[in-house]
Amino acid sequence: MMINAVKSLGDRLASSPRRLWLVAFAILFTLSASWSFSTPTGGSPDEHAHLIRAAAVARGQLNGEEVMAPHTVGGIEGMFAETGVKLPRIYQDLKDVNACYVFRSENSAACAPHLRDRPGTVEVTTAAGRYHPAYYFAVGWPSLLVHGEKAFYLMRLMSALICSALAASAVVSAAEWRRRSFTLLGVVTATTPMALFMFGVVNPSGPEIAAGILVWSAGLPMLMSPDPHLLNRRLARLGVGALVLISIRPLGLIWFAGALFFGLLLSQKGAVREVVRHRVTWYWGGASLLAAVSALAWSSTHPDHSVIDTPSNLTPLTAARKTFDGGLMYMKQMIGYFGWLDAQPPAGTLLVWCGVVLALAMIALCYARFRDTLAIVGVMVGIVVIPIAAQAMQARQLGMIWQGRYLLPFAVGLPIMCAALCHERLPWGGFAWRRLLVIFGFSLSLVNVAAFLWALRRNTVGTTGPLLISPAHWSPPGSWVLWLVVYTLATLALGVFVAMPDNRERPLPQAPGAPGNGASQGPARLAGARAEA
């Protein structure tokens, strides 16, 4: 009875693509904004550098004087090349506001000094001064209208808005499949607590992850389940995702190329030809090429002159071995490692999230064809090998700097692709698939809330403080209880998407041997599907 009620609610939400996008956007923005308000200023990785860069770009300071500043990263000392810009004095204070609790997870954010908007400007340095300015202008302009700490929250909300819009478009793409409960579960699984955390703070990783989710979600159905009536929409979503992904940083080209390669590997016969012959494809392809040229030109004209005093024993082979040994840590960081990577989620979040991803992969492999198996294994190998290769190449110049979130724009493709293969290959009827998917979806919702609660606890009372957070030493705007309730409701609402009924607007193929979904079963399969629902 409960599943039928949730299914009916999901059906009403998806009555039109526009309504579904608006609902998905509202839910995702609520989740992202909850992280925006519940994270103390400067309480996320390198956010002070990105806030300074955003405020500078909004004021027309795309470049600045290079300043060599001492830094220690991963225990390795060096002189980092930063960019000097002129900003209000509060941005200078921002750089050290978190010094009393960052990397000291037992301390709450209550020890941080209060930020005040003081008159006058001062030169401030940022380590993000070489990054492409597009994202920073998009989130930095509110700092021209509002001053003080309120400007920081507004910039966070602008980033959350951009990321939520991209992820909502991915939800609509997933809902266009025939058995959309599978593909929607793939998108929900790809949107990890870490992804939502990065959506809600000022950091280019947020839109990079959201764009990665959109690229995989829009590209796979275009090649695996082609529909001429949906081609223009899918191309537009894929194009927007590609433009954002490529423009963030040079790695975006690799993430886009990976999604494109595996999409082509799984494509139906004739699907690529139809896409290439479409005129809109060339428009978006040209725009993506221009974005790539622009991003590469910016990167080549803004080299990193940092000097890192790397130990002589940190060879590429040593870095590769250390990265391989730390593989489990990188997996944790993709699911959720909050603050400045000093706040882990509960073990249940890691176990359930990994369990759902592995379950999707194992189910897909049970029914996979040869190319399907190559794609699944290929993405898994990429998730392991890419960090090893990147660290081996960069260790001598930059040290051991890799973090799990750097790989998320590519890794999100695993649950999305496995869910799409389940959609295409699994037989209808014979098993309560919908009930299993609903269990998966709401299990993810519960452990997502648990991760948010653990992050709140770290900020309000420290990791050694009481689980029930009483009394709170630091409190976000509106109180931590408010944001916990809001986040819980929004997370449960996101789980409703997984319970959506089949997409009746796209009839199943009736011809014997038609590709996907075991079409040879014909009307009997339809009856089984209705009985299952």
C-alpha positions as CSV (number, residue, x, y, z in Angstrom):
1,M,0.0,0.0,0.0
2,M,2.8,2.4,0.9
3,I,4.7,1.7,-2.3
4,N,1.5,2.2,-4.4
5,A,1.0,5.6,-2.7
6,V,4.6,6.7,-3.3
7,K,4.3,5.4,-6.9
8,S,1.1,7.5,-7.4
9,L,2.9,10.6,-6.0
10,G,5.9,10.0,-8.3
11,D,3.5,9.7,-11.3
12,R,2.0,13.1,-10.6
13,L,5.4,14.7,-10.3
14,A,6.4,13.4,-13.7
15,S,3.3,14.4,-15.5
16,S,5.4,16.7,-17.7
17,P,9.1,17.3,-18.2
18,R,8.8,20.9,-17.1
19,R,7.0,20.0,-13.8
20,L,9.5,17.2,-13.1
21,W,12.5,19.6,-13.7
22,L,11.0,22.2,-11.4
23,V,10.3,19.7,-8.7
24,A,13.8,18.1,-9.1
25,F,15.4,21.5,-9.0
26,A,13.5,22.5,-5.9
27,I,14.6,19.4,-4.1
28,L,18.2,19.5,-5.2
29,F,18.5,23.2,-4.4
30,T,17.0,22.6,-0.9
31,L,19.6,19.9,-0.3
32,S,22.5,22.0,-1.6
33,A,21.3,25.1,0.2
34,S,21.1,23.1,3.5
35,W,24.9,22.4,3.1
36,S,25.4,26.1,2.3
37,F,23.9,27.3,5.5
38,S,25.1,24.4,7.8
39,T,28.8,24.7,6.8
40,P,30.7,27.5,8.6
41,T,32.4,30.1,6.5
42,G,35.7,28.7,5.2
43,G,34.6,25.2,6.5
44,S,35.0,23.5,3.1
45,P,38.2,22.6,1.1
46,D,40.0,25.8,-0.1
47,E,36.8,27.8,-0.1
48,H,38.5,31.0,1.0
49,A,40.7,30.9,-2.2
50,H,37.6,30.3,-4.4
51,L,35.6,33.1,-2.6
52,I,38.5,35.5,-3.1
53,R,38.8,34.5,-6.8
54,A,35.0,34.9,-7.3
55,A,34.9,38.3,-5.7
56,A,37.9,39.5,-7.8
57,V,36.6,38.2,-11.1
58,A,33.2,39.9,-10.4
59,R,35.2,43.2,-10.0
60,G,37.0,42.7,-13.3
61,Q,40.3,41.4,-11.9
62,L,40.7,38.4,-14.1
63,N,44.4,38.4,-13.5
64,G,46.7,39.7,-10.9
65,E,50.3,40.0,-9.7
66,E,52.0,36.6,-9.0
67,V,53.0,36.3,-5.3
68,M,55.0,33.3,-4.0
69,A,53.6,32.2,-0.7
70,P,54.9,29.4,1.6
71,H,52.5,26.4,2.0
72,T,52.6,22.9,3.4
73,V,50.5,20.3,1.6
74,G,50.5,16.7,2.7
75,G,53.5,17.3,4.9
76,I,55.5,18.7,1.9
77,E,56.7,22.3,2.1
78,G,57.0,24.6,-0.9
79,M,56.4,28.0,-2.3
80,F,53.0,28.2,-4.0
81,A,52.4,30.7,-6.8
82,E,49.3,32.7,-5.8
83,T,47.6,35.7,-7.4
84,G,47.3,39.1,-5.7
85,V,44.1,41.0,-6.0
86,K,42.6,44.1,-4.2
87,L,39.4,43.4,-2.2
88,P,37.6,44.6,0.9
89,R,39.4,43.8,4.1
90,I,37.0,41.0,5.1
91,Y,38.5,38.8,2.4
92,Q,41.9,39.0,4.1
93,D,40.3,38.0,7.4
94,L,38.6,35.1,5.6
95,K,41.9,33.3,4.9
96,D,42.5,32.5,8.6
97,V,39.0,32.4,10.1
98,N,39.0,28.6,10.2
99,A,42.5,28.1,11.6
100,C,41.3,27.0,15.1
101,Y,39.3,24.0,14.0
102,V,40.4,22.9,10.5
103,F,42.2,19.5,10.8
104,R,41.2,19.5,14.4
105,S,37.9,17.6,14.2
106,E,37.4,17.6,18.0
107,N,37.0,21.4,17.9
108,S,33.7,22.9,16.8
109,A,33.5,26.0,14.6
110,A,32.6,28.1,17.7
111,C,36.2,29.0,18.2
112,A,36.3,31.0,14.9
113,P,36.4,34.8,15.2
114,H,33.4,36.7,13.9
115,L,33.9,38.2,10.5
116,R,33.3,42.0,10.2
117,D,33.0,44.1,7.1
118,R,35.7,46.7,7.7
119,P,36.2,49.8,5.4
120,G,38.9,50.0,2.9
121,T,40.6,47.5,0.5
122,V,43.8,45.5,0.8
123,E,45.8,43.1,-1.4
124,V,44.7,39.5,-0.9
125,T,46.3,36.4,-2.4
126,T,44.4,33.4,-3.8
127,A,45.7,30.0,-4.9
128,A,42.8,29.9,-7.4
129,G,44.0,32.9,-9.5
130,R,45.0,30.7,-12.5
131,Y,41.6,29.0,-12.8
132,H,39.2,29.7,-15.7
133,P,37.1,32.8,-14.7
134,A,33.7,31.6,-16.1
135,Y,32.5,29.8,-12.9
136,Y,33.8,32.5,-10.6
137,F,31.9,35.3,-12.5
138,A,28.7,33.2,-12.3
139,V,28.9,32.9,-8.5
140,G,30.8,36.1,-7.6
141,W,28.5,38.9,-8.8
142,P,26.3,38.9,-5.6
143,S,29.4,40.2,-3.7
144,L,28.9,43.5,-5.6
145,L,25.4,43.9,-4.2
146,V,25.8,42.6,-0.6
147,H,28.8,43.0,1.7
148,G,30.2,41.1,4.6
149,E,29.5,37.5,5.5
150,K,26.1,37.6,3.8
151,A,27.9,37.9,0.4
152,F,29.6,34.6,1.1
153,Y,26.3,32.8,1.7
154,L,24.8,34.4,-1.4
155,M,27.8,33.2,-3.5
156,R,27.3,29.7,-2.1
157,L,23.6,29.8,-3.1
158,M,24.5,30.9,-6.6
159,S,26.8,27.8,-6.9
160,A,24.0,25.6,-5.5
161,L,21.5,27.1,-8.0
162,I,23.8,26.3,-11.0
163,C,24.6,22.8,-9.8
164,S,20.9,22.0,-9.0
165,A,19.8,23.1,-12.4
166,L,22.4,20.8,-14.1
167,A,21.4,17.8,-11.8
168,A,17.7,18.5,-12.3
169,S,18.2,18.2,-16.1
170,A,19.9,14.8,-15.5
171,V,16.8,13.7,-13.5
172,V,14.6,14.6,-16.5
173,S,16.8,12.7,-18.9
174,A,16.7,9.7,-16.6
175,A,12.9,9.9,-16.4
176,E,12.6,9.6,-20.2
177,W,13.6,6.0,-20.2
178,R,10.8,3.4,-20.4
179,R,11.6,1.8,-17.0
180,R,12.6,5.0,-15.4
181,S,12.8,3.7,-11.8
182,F,16.1,2.0,-12.7
183,T,17.6,5.0,-14.4
184,L,16.4,7.5,-11.8
185,L,18.1,5.3,-9.1
186,G,21.3,5.6,-11.1
187,V,21.1,9.4,-10.9
188,V,20.2,9.4,-7.2
189,T,23.1,7.1,-6.5
190,A,25.5,9.3,-8.5
191,T,24.4,12.3,-6.4
192,T,26.4,11.3,-3.3
193,P,26.4,13.3,-0.1
194,M,29.9,14.6,-1.1
195,A,28.4,15.8,-4.4
196,L,25.6,17.7,-2.6
197,F,28.2,19.1,-0.1
198,M,30.3,20.4,-3.0
199,F,27.1,21.8,-4.7
200,G,26.5,23.9,-1.6
201,V,29.9,25.6,-1.3
202,V,32.0,27.8,-3.5
203,N,34.2,25.4,-5.3
204,P,34.5,24.5,-9.0
205,S,34.3,20.8,-8.1
206,G,30.5,21.3,-7.5
207,P,29.5,22.3,-11.1
208,E,32.1,19.8,-12.4
209,I,30.4,16.9,-10.7
210,A,26.9,18.1,-11.6
211,A,28.0,18.5,-15.3
212,G,29.4,15.0,-15.2
213,I,26.1,13.6,-14.0
214,L,24.3,15.5,-16.7
215,V,26.7,14.3,-19.5
216,W,26.3,10.7,-18.6
217,S,22.5,10.9,-18.1
218,A,21.9,12.7,-21.4
219,G,24.4,10.9,-23.5
220,L,23.6,7.3,-22.7
221,P,19.9,7.3,-23.6
222,M,20.7,9.1,-26.9
223,L,22.9,6.2,-27.9
224,M,21.3,3.3,-26.1
225,S,17.6,4.1,-26.4
226,P,17.3,6.5,-29.3
227,D,14.1,8.5,-29.9
228,P,14.0,11.1,-32.7
229,H,11.4,13.1,-30.8
230,L,13.7,13.5,-27.8
231,L,17.0,14.0,-29.7
232,N,17.0,17.8,-29.7
233,R,16.3,17.9,-25.9
234,R,19.0,15.3,-25.2
235,L,21.5,17.1,-27.4
236,A,20.8,20.4,-25.6
237,R,21.4,18.8,-22.2
238,L,24.5,17.0,-23.3
239,G,25.8,20.2,-24.9
240,V,25.2,22.3,-21.8
241,G,26.8,19.6,-19.6
242,A,29.8,19.4,-21.9
243,L,30.3,23.2,-22.0
244,V,30.3,23.4,-18.2
245,L,32.5,20.3,-17.7
246,I,35.1,21.4,-20.3
247,S,35.2,25.0,-19.1
248,I,35.9,24.3,-15.4
249,R,39.4,22.9,-15.9
250,P,41.4,20.8,-18.4
251,L,40.6,17.6,-16.7
252,G,37.0,18.1,-17.9
253,L,38.1,17.1,-21.4
254,I,39.2,13.8,-20.1
255,W,35.9,13.2,-18.2
256,F,33.9,14.1,-21.2
257,A,35.9,11.9,-23.5
258,G,35.5,9.0,-21.1
259,A,31.7,9.4,-21.0
260,L,31.6,9.7,-24.8
261,F,33.8,6.6,-25.3
262,F,31.7,4.3,-23.1
263,G,28.5,5.8,-24.6
264,L,29.7,4.8,-28.1
265,L,30.7,1.4,-26.8
266,L,27.1,0.8,-25.7
267,S,25.3,2.4,-28.6
268,Q,22.6,0.7,-30.6
269,K,23.3,-0.1,-34.3
270,G,22.5,3.1,-36.3
271,A,22.2,5.4,-33.3
272,V,25.5,7.1,-33.9
273,R,24.7,7.7,-37.6
274,E,21.4,9.3,-36.7
275,V,23.0,11.6,-34.1
276,V,25.8,12.6,-36.5
277,R,23.4,13.4,-39.3
278,H,21.4,15.7,-37.1
279,R,22.3,19.4,-37.7
280,V,21.9,20.4,-34.0
281,T,24.7,17.9,-33.2
282,W,27.2,20.0,-35.2
283,Y,26.1,23.2,-33.5
284,W,26.7,21.8,-30.0
285,G,29.8,20.1,-31.2
286,G,31.2,23.4,-32.5
287,A,30.3,25.2,-29.2
288,S,32.0,22.4,-27.2
289,L,35.1,22.7,-29.4
290,L,35.3,26.4,-28.9
291,A,34.9,25.9,-25.1
292,A,37.8,23.3,-25.2
293,V,40.0,25.6,-27.2
294,S,39.3,28.5,-24.8
295,A,39.9,26.4,-21.7
296,L,43.2,25.0,-23.1
297,A,44.3,28.5,-24.1
298,W,43.6,29.9,-20.7
299,S,45.4,27.0,-19.0
300,S,48.5,27.3,-21.2
301,T,48.7,31.1,-20.7
302,H,48.4,30.7,-16.9
303,P,51.1,28.2,-15.9
304,D,51.7,27.1,-12.3
305,H,55.1,28.4,-11.1
306,S,54.9,26.8,-7.7
307,V,58.1,25.2,-6.3
308,I,57.5,22.1,-4.2
309,D,60.3,20.7,-2.1
310,T,59.4,17.0,-2.8
311,P,61.4,14.3,-1.1
312,S,63.9,12.5,-3.3
313,N,62.3,9.2,-2.5
314,L,58.9,10.4,-3.8
315,T,59.3,8.7,-7.2
316,P,56.5,8.1,-9.7
317,L,56.5,4.5,-8.7
318,T,56.3,5.3,-5.0
319,A,53.5,7.8,-5.6
320,A,51.6,5.1,-7.6
321,R,52.0,2.6,-4.8
322,K,50.8,5.1,-2.2
323,T,47.8,6.0,-4.3
324,F,46.9,2.3,-4.8
325,D,47.2,1.7,-1.1
326,G,44.9,4.7,-0.4
327,G,42.2,3.6,-2.8
328,L,39.7,2.9,-0.1
329,M,40.2,6.5,1.2
330,Y,39.5,7.9,-2.2
331,M,36.3,5.9,-2.4
332,K,35.2,7.3,1.0
333,Q,36.0,10.8,-0.2
334,M,33.7,10.3,-3.2
335,I,30.8,9.3,-1.0
336,G,31.3,11.8,1.8
337,Y,34.3,13.3,3.5
338,F,33.3,16.7,4.8
339,G,34.9,19.9,6.1
340,W,38.5,20.0,5.1
341,L,38.5,16.2,4.7
342,D,38.4,16.0,8.5
343,A,34.8,14.8,9.0
344,Q,33.9,11.3,8.0
345,P,30.3,10.1,7.6
346,P,29.1,7.1,9.6
347,A,30.1,3.7,8.5
348,G,26.5,2.9,7.5
349,T,26.6,5.6,4.8
350,L,29.7,4.2,3.2
351,L,28.5,0.6,3.4
352,V,25.0,1.3,2.0
353,W,26.2,3.6,-0.8
354,C,28.9,1.2,-1.9
355,G,26.4,-1.7,-1.6
356,V,23.9,-0.1,-3.9
357,V,26.5,0.7,-6.5
358,L,27.9,-2.8,-6.4
359,A,24.4,-4.3,-6.5
360,L,23.6,-2.3,-9.7
361,A,26.9,-3.4,-11.2
362,M,26.4,-7.1,-10.3
363,I,22.9,-7.2,-11.6
364,A,23.9,-5.5,-14.8
365,L,26.8,-8.0,-15.3
366,C,24.4,-10.9,-14.8
367,Y,22.5,-9.9,-17.9
368,A,25.3,-8.1,-19.8
369,R,26.4,-8.7,-23.3
370,F,30.1,-8.6,-24.2
371,R,30.3,-4.9,-24.9
372,D,28.3,-4.2,-21.8
373,T,30.8,-6.1,-19.7
374,L,33.7,-4.3,-21.3
375,A,32.0,-0.9,-20.4
376,I,31.3,-1.8,-16.8
377,V,34.8,-3.3,-16.2
378,G,36.3,-0.4,-18.1
379,V,34.8,2.3,-15.9
380,M,35.7,0.3,-12.8
381,V,39.3,0.0,-14.0
382,G,39.3,3.8,-14.8
383,I,38.2,4.6,-11.3
384,V,41.2,2.7,-9.9
385,V,43.8,3.6,-12.5
386,I,43.2,7.3,-13.2
387,P,44.2,8.5,-9.7
388,I,47.3,6.2,-9.8
389,A,48.4,7.6,-13.1
390,A,47.6,11.2,-12.2
391,Q,49.6,11.0,-8.9
392,A,52.5,9.2,-10.6
393,M,52.8,12.0,-13.2
394,Q,52.3,14.9,-10.7
395,A,54.0,13.8,-7.5
396,R,57.4,15.4,-8.3
397,Q,55.9,18.7,-9.2
398,L,52.8,19.0,-6.9
399,G,53.2,16.3,-4.2
400,M,50.5,13.9,-3.1
401,I,47.4,16.1,-3.7
402,W,44.8,13.8,-5.2
403,Q,41.3,13.7,-3.6
404,G,38.4,11.5,-4.3
405,R,36.1,14.4,-5.4
406,Y,38.4,15.1,-8.3
407,L,37.4,11.8,-9.9
408,L,33.6,12.1,-9.2
409,P,32.7,13.7,-12.6
410,F,33.9,10.4,-14.2
411,A,32.9,8.0,-11.4
412,V,29.3,9.1,-11.4
413,G,29.0,7.2,-14.7
414,L,29.3,3.8,-13.1
415,P,25.8,3.8,-11.3
416,I,24.2,5.7,-14.2
417,M,25.5,3.3,-16.8
418,C,24.8,0.2,-14.8
419,A,21.2,1.4,-14.1
420,A,20.8,2.0,-17.9
421,L,22.0,-1.5,-18.7
422,C,19.6,-3.0,-16.1
423,H,16.9,-1.0,-17.9
424,E,17.9,-2.5,-21.3
425,R,18.7,-6.0,-20.4
426,L,16.7,-7.2,-17.4
427,P,13.5,-9.2,-18.2
428,W,10.2,-8.0,-17.1
429,G,8.3,-9.8,-14.4
430,G,9.5,-12.7,-12.4
431,F,10.9,-10.5,-9.6
432,A,9.8,-7.6,-7.5
433,W,12.2,-5.2,-9.1
434,R,10.2,-2.1,-8.1
435,R,10.2,-3.1,-4.5
436,L,13.9,-3.6,-4.5
437,L,14.5,-0.3,-6.2
438,V,12.4,1.5,-3.7
439,I,14.3,-0.1,-0.8
440,F,17.5,1.0,-2.5
441,G,16.3,4.5,-3.0
442,F,15.0,5.1,0.6
443,S,18.0,3.4,2.1
444,L,20.2,5.9,0.3
445,S,17.9,8.7,1.7
446,L,18.4,7.5,5.3
447,V,22.1,7.2,5.1
448,N,22.3,10.6,3.3
449,V,20.6,12.2,6.3
450,A,23.0,10.3,8.6
451,A,25.9,11.8,6.7
452,F,24.5,15.3,7.0
453,L,23.9,14.8,10.8
454,W,27.5,13.7,11.2
455,A,28.8,16.8,9.4
456,L,26.5,19.0,11.6
457,R,27.9,17.3,14.7
458,R,31.5,18.0,13.6
459,N,30.7,21.7,13.1
460,T,28.5,22.3,16.1
461,V,30.2,20.3,18.9
462,G,33.2,18.5,17.3
463,T,33.6,14.8,16.6
464,T,34.0,14.0,20.2
465,G,30.8,15.8,21.2
466,P,27.4,14.3,21.8
467,L,25.6,12.7,18.9
468,L,22.4,14.5,19.8
469,I,24.2,17.8,19.6
470,S,23.1,19.3,22.9
471,P,24.2,21.9,23.8
472,A,25.5,23.2,20.4
473,H,28.6,25.3,20.6
474,W,28.3,26.7,17.1
475,S,24.9,27.1,15.3
476,P,24.2,27.8,11.6
477,P,21.8,30.5,10.7
478,G,18.3,29.3,11.8
479,S,19.7,26.6,14.1
480,W,21.0,23.1,13.2
481,V,17.6,21.5,14.0
482,L,15.9,23.5,11.2
483,W,18.5,22.4,8.6
484,L,18.4,18.8,9.7
485,V,14.6,18.7,9.3
486,V,14.7,20.5,5.9
487,Y,17.5,18.1,4.7
488,T,15.6,15.0,5.9
489,L,12.4,16.0,4.1
490,A,14.2,16.9,0.9
491,T,16.2,13.7,0.9
492,L,13.0,11.6,1.4
493,A,11.4,13.5,-1.5
494,L,14.4,12.7,-3.7
495,G,13.8,9.0,-2.9
496,V,10.2,9.3,-4.3
497,F,11.7,9.6,-7.8
498,V,12.9,6.0,-7.6
499,A,9.3,4.8,-7.1
500,M,8.0,6.4,-10.3
501,P,5.9,4.0,-12.5
502,D,6.9,3.0,-16.0
503,N,6.9,5.7,-18.7
504,R,3.7,4.9,-20.5
505,E,4.4,7.6,-23.2
506,R,7.1,5.3,-24.7
507,P,5.5,2.0,-25.7
508,L,7.7,-1.1,-25.6
509,P,9.0,-2.6,-28.8
510,Q,6.7,-5.3,-30.1
511,A,8.8,-6.8,-32.9
512,P,10.4,-10.2,-31.9
513,G,14.0,-9.8,-31.0
514,A,13.8,-6.0,-30.8
515,P,16.8,-4.6,-28.9
516,G,16.5,-4.1,-25.2
517,N,14.0,-5.1,-22.5
518,G,13.5,-8.7,-23.9
519,A,10.9,-7.5,-26.4
520,S,10.4,-11.1,-27.7
521,Q,8.2,-11.7,-24.7
522,G,5.6,-9.4,-26.1
523,P,2.2,-8.9,-24.4
524,A,3.0,-11.5,-21.7
525,R,5.8,-9.3,-20.4
526,L,3.5,-6.3,-20.3
527,A,1.1,-8.2,-18.2
528,G,3.9,-9.2,-15.9
529,A,5.0,-5.7,-15.6
530,R,1.6,-4.5,-14.6
531,A,1.2,-7.2,-12.1
532,E,4.6,-6.3,-10.6
533,A,3.7,-2.6,-10.4
